[in-house]
Amino acid sequence: MQKNWFLFFIIPVVLLTSCATYHISTEHLLQQFADVRQEEKKTYFFAGGNRFFIFFPTIVHGNSLRTISVLDKNQQEYPLRVTQTTSVRITRENGRKVTFYFNTLLLKDSTITGSKTHFFNAQITPIPFTEIKKIELQKH
């Protein structure tokens, strides 16, 4: 009986919490970033126990984009709202993939850079535009 209850509960949760994947070309990304500026992203980290409590703010640099136009699996344009959980996966020409948070993505000197976390500046190795094969965005 417990097993049936577990399956009855977990299957809808899994189905409702799936994430959608969208894609965008490098050229379309560059066009949408034409007027985007760099900004500081502030995150507040809390940790504690029975006898202590720690609080500290962290700052990560990112872009000011709030919505980006992407293509869904049917090649239909979709306005994707950018949140702290929106991630980007870039596939290079050599097949290597890099995943990080989209709101930390910055364009610098013909390269893309970003951070893998919001808690501290864990920058990815800059990726030259010429090495990009595919750009995918995931909405969690």
C-alpha positions in Angstrom: 0.0 0.0 0.0 2.8 2.4 0.8 4.5 1.8 -2.5 1.2 2.7 -4.4 0.9 5.9 -2.3 4.5 6.8 -3.1 4.0 6.3 -6.9 0.7 8.2 -6.8 2.4 11.2 -5.2 5.8 11.2 -7.0 4.6 10.7 -10.6 2.6 14.0 -10.7 5.4 15.9 -9.0 7.9 14.7 -11.6 5.6 15.5 -14.5 4.8 19.0 -13.1 8.4 19.9 -12.4 10.0 19.1 -15.7 11.9 21.8 -17.5 11.6 23.0 -21.1 14.5 23.5 -23.4 14.8 26.2 -26.0 17.5 27.2 -28.4 18.9 30.4 -29.9 21.5 31.1 -32.6 24.7 33.0 -31.7 23.7 35.8 -34.1 20.2 36.2 -32.5 21.8 36.2 -29.0 24.2 39.0 -30.1 21.3 41.0 -31.5 19.3 40.8 -28.3 22.4 41.7 -26.2 23.0 44.9 -28.2 21.6 47.2 -25.6 22.1 45.0 -22.5 24.3 46.4 -19.7 26.2 44.6 -16.9 24.7 44.7 -13.4 25.4 43.3 -10.0 23.2 40.3 -8.9 22.9 40.2 -5.1 22.1 37.0 -3.4 21.6 36.6 0.4 23.0 33.4 1.9 21.6 32.2 5.3 22.9 29.3 7.3 22.3 28.3 10.9 21.9 25.7 13.5 20.7 25.5 17.1 23.2 28.0 18.5 24.5 30.0 15.6 23.2 31.9 12.6 25.3 33.1 9.6 24.1 35.7 7.1 26.1 37.2 4.3 25.3 38.8 1.0 27.1 37.7 -2.2 27.5 39.6 -5.5 27.8 38.1 -8.9 28.0 40.2 -12.1 25.5 39.5 -14.9 23.3 41.0 -17.6 20.2 43.2 -17.3 18.1 41.1 -19.7 14.6 40.2 -18.3 13.2 38.5 -21.4 14.8 36.8 -24.3 13.3 35.6 -27.6 14.1 31.9 -28.2 12.8 29.0 -30.3 11.0 26.0 -28.9 11.2 22.5 -30.2 8.7 23.3 -33.0 10.8 26.3 -34.2 8.2 28.7 -32.9 9.4 31.9 -31.3 8.9 32.1 -27.6 9.5 35.0 -25.2 11.4 33.4 -22.3 11.3 35.2 -19.0 14.8 35.2 -17.5 15.0 34.2 -13.8 17.7 33.1 -11.4 17.0 29.5 -12.3 17.2 30.0 -16.1 20.3 28.1 -17.3 22.2 28.1 -20.6 24.1 25.2 -22.1 26.6 26.0 -24.8 27.9 23.2 -27.0 31.3 23.9 -28.6 32.4 22.7 -32.0 34.5 20.0 -30.3 31.4 18.6 -28.6 32.3 19.9 -25.1 29.3 21.4 -23.2 29.3 24.2 -20.6 26.3 24.9 -18.4 25.8 28.0 -16.3 23.2 30.6 -15.2 21.8 32.7 -18.1 21.4 35.8 -16.0 25.2 35.8 -15.4 26.0 35.6 -19.1 28.2 38.4 -20.4 29.6 39.1 -23.8 33.2 40.4 -23.7 35.7 40.7 -26.5 34.0 38.3 -28.9 33.6 35.7 -26.1 30.8 34.5 -23.8 31.4 34.2 -20.1 29.3 33.6 -17.0 29.1 32.0 -13.6 28.2 28.5 -12.5 26.8 29.7 -9.2 25.1 32.7 -7.6 26.9 32.3 -4.3 30.3 33.4 -5.5 32.0 34.3 -8.8 32.7 30.9 -10.3 33.4 32.1 -13.8 33.5 29.7 -16.7 36.4 29.8 -19.1 35.5 32.3 -21.8 34.0 30.7 -25.0 34.9 32.4 -28.3 31.8 33.0 -30.6 33.6 31.1 -33.3 33.7 27.9 -31.2 30.0 27.8 -30.5 28.0 25.1 -32.2 24.7 25.3 -30.2 23.1 27.4 -27.5 20.3 26.0 -25.4 18.3 27.6 -22.6 16.4 25.7 -19.9 13.6 27.1 -17.9 13.3 25.3 -14.5 
